[in-house]
């Protein structure tokens, strides 16, 4: 059973003038702007449109079943990937993860997929294509981001946490391979009671990319080796920096 018309009206009424102190360092406050029925090839969903006060970015939640006040709700937090989600690029596993999540949730009693507008792990479409260009020259996905002056992963999860709170979910089972995503959502107060793995078999174009995510970013995927490196720190250390510049980062001087 989906959200009832009465539940929808109550949620919309609560959100019309919603203001709060916000989540995270940027005090991001999101509000629900609209809710509509969305039958899909993956099952019956309702789409919930969100707006935030920081960059006016629009995110969406695709809700299956009644999740209000529910516990252990399966949730996928999926970051936008135009090349993968829409065009079917084989350089990543994004579309496969998106479709597998929706198929899985559509067969369950309830569940949510949050679609976050954070293209290219938060660096944007243009910079993602620049990173692809560097990968064509031999860089791995982490090295390419660093060479462009970014961290391995620039995404933030305060908006996602606020969205889940707005949907009145008590606890979730997160569909992810990424330990950082779990840690970040917990940091913003989301009660995560379990993890649902979402490992997609590699193809000839994305195997090196997936291996890099496992070995350099700590994603929980196995490729015949148990080697795991720690998640990259928040310090934007770029190739070519001097020891003095790196030291200044640690001391908060730049």
Secondary structure, 3 states (H helix, E strand, C coil): CCCCHHHHHHHHHHHCCCCCCCECCCCECEEEEEEEEEEECCEEEEEEEEEECCCCCEEEEEEECCCCCCCCEEEEEEECCHHHHHCCCCCCCHHHHHHHHHHHHHCCCCEEEEEECCHHHHCCHHHHHHHHHHHHCCCCHHHHHHHCCCCCCCCCCHHHHHHHHHCCCCCEEEECCCHHHHHHHHHCCCCEEEEECCCCCCCCCCHHHHHHHHHHHCCCCCCCCCCCCCCCCCCCCCCCCCHHHHHHHHCCCC
